[in-house]
Amino acid sequence: MTETRNPSMSSIPQTGPAHTDSSSPAVEMDPVEYTLRKRLPRKLPKRRNDVYVNMKTDFRAQLARCQKLLEGGGHREICVHGLGLAINRAINIALQLQASSQGALQLAANTSTVELVDDLEPEDPDEAGEPMTRTRNNSAIHIKVFYPDAQ
């Protein structure tokens, strides 16, 4: 994803330093002169019963995929993962699954913080500015949706 930022809508701290790496000194940057490129987050191991929820795919399609894994896929549990803005959607999917099973499914949620890396590339390659990276933290949720063992 590429976004050109200007000072009025920038989420980049305008007075904060950006670092090229941990060994270089702080460098002041003008957010107008850089293009923000967000790298993909590091994913957890992808298992057949993992579902990574995002905001681009239709909610009903993601819910149907989860239902298919639980009912037709032969899995007794799935793990629904959501990052940042998709946390609410991941919670809603898990709650919808539980409601549609008439309480047969149980939920176990864990939260975590994921470190994300952004690349800041200069708008004009002829300028003296060099590409920089910025790290930031984002919240994540991991919800285990499972049928409890009958005892």
Salt bridges, closest charged atoms under 4 A:
GLU3 OE1 - ARG5 NH2 2.44
ASP50 OD1 - ARG47 NH2 2.84
ASP50 OD1 - HIS81 NE2 3.23
ASP58 OD2 - ARG60 NE 3.40
GLU77 OE1 - LYS144 NZ 3.73
ASP118 OD2 - ARG134 NH2 2.68
ASP118 OD2 - ARG136 NE 2.70
ASP119 OD1 - ARG39 NH2 2.84
GLU121 OE1 - ARG37 NE 2.50
